[in-house]
Every structure is written in C-alpha cells, then in structure tokens.
Amino acid sequence: MSFIDWVQETRDRARQNGVVSAAKAGAYEFYVGGLRRINTVYSKGENIYDRDWDLLILLDACRVDLISEVDNDYEFLDAPGELTSVGSSSLEWLQRTFCDEYVDEMQKTAYVTGNPFSYRVLDEDDFLVFDEVWTYAWDDEAGTIPARPLTDRTIAAAREHSPDRLIVHYMQPHLPSVPDPLSDGMNAETLGQGKGWESPWKLLRRGELTYERVWDAYRANLNYVLSDVELLLRNVDAERAVISADHGNAAGEFGVYGHPRVPLSVVRQVPWYETTAIDEGGYEPDFDPETNVSDTIDDVEDRLSALGYR
C-alpha cells in the first residue's frame, strides 16, 4: 500500500466509521506497512521441494503452537518438526514455492487446492494435475471452502494419476471457522452489496472478541480439518506423508493480527509432521465436481474478501 493509498483509505474509514476508529485502523496499517518493508530483507525460508515427501498436506494459516495443543489426539501427529516457510501469506508462499527453480518437480506434482490465490500465480500447465477445487466447491454461507471436497478430489487424483508428488491445500484452520464462525457467514450477495466480512482477528484487535473466544474457534477449525486429514491418510498411498502449513498466524504478537507479510516467527514458522499414508480402499469419494466452471475475476475477489483479504 502506497502512502497516498493509505491516506485515502484512512479518509474512507473516517467517513464510514468515525474519526477515532479510522485513526486507530490507519495507525495499525501504517505500522504493519513498516514491518512489510522489513520483511523484504528477512530470511527466504526453505522451499518444500528441498525436503523429501510424497504427500504434502497443507493446513492454511496453522500455527505451530496451535497444532501442538491437539497433536496428542491424533496418531498421525506423533513426529513433530518445524519448517521456516518461504512466505508470510498464501500469495507470497505460492510465488516463492512454485518458481522457475522447481519447474521439473512441479511437472511431477498433482496440486489440489482450496486457496483462491492460485489464480494469480498458477495455471494448469504448471503441474501434472492442477485442481482448483475452490472454483466449484465454495460454500457461500460458510464463507470458505469445506474440507471434504478437497479430501475427495485428492483421493481421486492419487488413485487416477499416481503422481510422484501430491499436494492438497486445505483452507482450514484459516478463519472463518466452519464449526464456530464467530460472525455471520460471507456470501457473494452481501459482498456484491459492498458489505465485507469482518475477520475475527480484526474483531480481536478492536477488543470486540476475547483472545480465548477467537483461539477456541481457531482450534475447533483445526480439529475440523484434521478429521478429514485422518480420512485422507487412510485412502492414499504415500511412504512419506507430511502435514504442514503455508504460513502461520499472528494473534497480537508485536501488535500484529492475522498474516500480513511480516517477519514474525509465529507467521513464518510452520509445523512439519511426518507420517505414512496407506490406501485401505474403504472409502469412495462421492463429491462430483461441476463441469466447465469458470469464475470471473470478481467472483475470485469475492472469495478472497470472504477470507478477510479485503
């Protein structure tokens, strides 16, 4: 955001929400803007392709300490580790992960994604299989893409194509929380009326939600997606399966909330759990994707707004 953009946005906030609220929001954006500039010289992190794995399960915006709270409840989370991510946001992670240096590996990869930022960076020629599930399985009421369509499409990709590498990019535990939304769901109709979705992290920053309330919803969303991860691991074959994340999430550390491009360890450090997946053949995916689905750019931006990126 340029200085002129910041001034204009602050003026708009003042008209809509009052001077005091606009001043606080403007000061926060100015502060985060300074951290973004520092981030440009921060460690580049470690690319996922520099590690050994057959199946990579990405949990969007999953903090290391969050998953450590629940890992004893899941047998497949018994070998914890960490990775310094190449990005502080999904867009930055995509840009730095799927780059020219790893073209050969990408051609051996099936990438199944629920993250709408894929449209800004990637196309079907980049991978062996490229399935943008968010384009046809988005849930307007929930304001996100549920886990099960991604699980089904990943199982289908594994069984139909047997790729050397397989990535599934779930949107959880990134808020909104499917089991505990904390606010009204976002949908295309309300977005079209100019009403944006208020991220619970923003509500926490403004004191409208407590830390405990947001964290409980965040954890519930992680448990929600991990139940699908458990199903996935019983229905694909992978000698080395990894559960990780594209980036973490700040919850007030150094005054930052969410995951802007900032050099904070809670945003850049992500979990790295190694396990094994075996296709027991006990589950047949029943999700049937729509055909010839093509979102407009406005549709995609609406989905990003629903995730709190606008």
N, C-alpha and C positions, 0 to 999 in steps of 0.2 A: 504494500500500500504506500503510495507516494504521500508527501506532506500535504499536497493540495487535496488528494482524495480523503485523507484523514480529517482535514478541516471541513470539507463538505459533508462527510458522514457525521461528524460531531454536530454540525448545524442541523442536519436532518433529525438526529436523535433529540435535539433540544426542542424542535417543533412538535415531535410526536410524544415525548416522554417528560419534557420539562428540563430546565437548565441544569439542576443538580444531578439528575440521573445521567444526562448527557455528558456532563463534566467527568463523572466517575468512569463511565464507559470509555470516554475518549482518552482519559489518563491511562486506563488499562491497555488500550490498543497501542498507545504511544510507547508504553513500557515494553510490551511484547514485541513491538516493532524493533526496538533496540536489541532485544535478545535474538530476533531473527537475523539481524546483521552479524552478530557474534557467531551464530550457527554456521555461517558460510565458511568459517575457518576451523570449525570443530572437526573431530575425527570422522572419517568417512565410514567407519564401521566395517563389518565383514559381510561380504556377499554370500547369500545362501548357497550359491553354486560352488563355493570354495569348501563346502562341507559335504560329507558322504551321506546320502539319503535316497530312498526310492519313493517314499510318500511323504510329502510335507503338508501338514495341516496347520493353516494359519488362522489364528484367532485374532480378530481385528481389535486393536487398542487394548491388549491384555497386559496388565502389569505383572511383574514377577511376584510381588508380594501378594497380589490378589489370588493368583493360581496356587501359590504355596499354602494358602488358607484351606484349600479344598483338595489338595493332591492326595492326601491320605484316604480319601473316599473313592479313589479310582485306581484300580490295579495297574493301568497303563501309564500312570504318572508316578512311577517309582524310581525314576532315574533323572533327577533334576539337574539342569545345567542352565547356562545363560549364553546369550549372543548380543553383541553390540550391533544394533540394527543400522542399516545404511541410511535410514530416514526417520524423521520425526512425525511424518504424516504419511497417509497412504499414497498420495500422489508422488511425494519425494521418494518413497520406497519403491514404487513402480518404476520411476525414471532411473533410479540408480541400480536396481536389480536387473531389469531386462534391458541391458545396454549392449552395445556392439561387441564388447569383450566376450560375451557369453552367448553369441548367436548360435554356435554349434550345439550347445547344451539345450537352448530353447527349442531347437528343432526336434529334440528327443522328448520334449515335455508336453504333457497334457495339462492345461491350466483351466480349472473350473472356478469361476469367481462370482461372488455376490457383491463386489465393490464397484460402484458406478464410475470411479475414476479411471477404470480400464479404458474407457472410450477415448480419453485424452492422450493415451500413451501407446496403445497396442492395437493390432489388427490380426485377423485370422492367419495371415501368412507368417506371423512370428513364431507359431508353435505347431507341434504335431496335431494337437487338438486345442481349440480355443472356444470355451463355452461361457458366454456372458449370461449367466442364469438370471441376473438381476433385470435383464431386459424383458423377461417374460414371466417371472415368478414373484414380482414385487407385491407386497401387501400394503395397500394404501392406508388401511385402518391402523396397522401397526407402525407405519412409517419406516419400515425396513424390509429386508428380505428374510423370511424364516429359514431355519437351518435345514429342514427336511428336503426341500428341492435340491439344495446343494449336495446333500448326502446321496440322494438318489442319482443325480447326474454324475457324481464322482464314481460311484459303484458301476454305473453303466459305462463310463469312459475306461475304467480299469478292465472290465470284462470284455469290452468290444475292441479295444485298441492295444492292450498290454504295453503301455508306454514305459520307456526306461525310467522316466521321472514323472511323477504325478503330483500336482499341487491343487489343493482346494482351499479357497479363501473365503471363510465364513465371515459374516458381518458382526457376529457377537464375539465378545461381550460389549462391543461398542454400543452405547446408548442410542436410541431408546431401548429400554429393557422389555423384552417380549412378555415375560411373566409379571412385570411390575413397572409399567410405563412412566409413572410419576407425573405425567401430564397427558393431555388429550393426544391421540394419535394424529399424525400428519397425513394428509392425502392431497391428491392433485387438485381437487376442487378448492380447498382452503388456500393452497399455495397460489392458485390462479386468482384468488381474491386479494393477494398481497399479504396474507397472514402467514408469517414464518413460524416454524416450530422452535420453541424455546428449549434449548438443551438443558438438562438437569445440572450440568456443570456451570452454566451461566446462572441458573437459579441459586445454586450453592454459593457462587461468588457474590451474588447480591444479597445473600442471607435469607432467601425465601424458602430454602430447604436446608435441613441439617446435614452435616457430613455423614452421620450414621445412616440417615434415610437414603441418601444417594448411594453410599457404599453397599448397603444391603441390596438395593436394586441391581447394582453393578455385579455383585456376587451371584445373585439369582440368575442374571442373564448368562453368566459364565456356566453355572450348573446346567442351565437350559441347553446350551450348545454342546457341552461335554457329554450329555446323554446321547446326542447324535454322533459325536466322535466315537463313542463306545460302539454304536451300531456299525459305523463305517469300518472300524478296525476288525470287525468280525466278518466283513464281506468284501474285502480286497486282499490281495497278496502283496506283502512288502516285507522283505527281510529287515530293512531298516526304515521304520516309520518314525517321524518326528512331529511333535506338537510344539508349535512356536507362535510367533506373532509378527505382524509387520512393524508395529511400534507399540509403545506403552501409552500412558495417560497421566497427566498431572492432576492432582486433587488439592491444589493450594500450595504446593511446594514453591518457595520463592515467589509467591503471589500469582502463580500460573495455574490455569484450569484448562482441561482438555489436552489437545496435542498440536499446538501450533509448531512451526519449525523453530524449535528452541533447543539449546544444548544442555538439557537436563537429563540426568541418568534415569529418572522414572519414566521418561519418554523414550529414551534411546536403548535402554537395556530391556531385553525381552527374554522370555523363558525358552528353554531348549530341552524338551523331554524326549528321550529316545526309547522306542519300544518296537514291537513286531506286530504285523497285521497278517491274519490268516483268513482266507475266504472259506467260510464254513458252508456256504451255499444255502443258508437258512432264511435268506431274505431276498425278495424280488422287488426291485424299485417299481412303484406304481405311479410315480409322477410322470405325466406325459407332457412335454413342453409344447407350447403353441408353435405353429409354423409361420415362417415369414414375418416374424415380429421385428419391427424396426422403429425404435424410439427416436423421436425428434430430439434435437439438442435441448429444447425447452423441457421435454419430458425428463431428460437426464439431469438437468439443473434442478428440477423439482425434487428429484430423488436425493440429490446432494443437499438440498435445503432441508429435506426431511431428516437428514442425519446431522444437522446443525452446522453445515458448512457455509451457510449464508446468513 
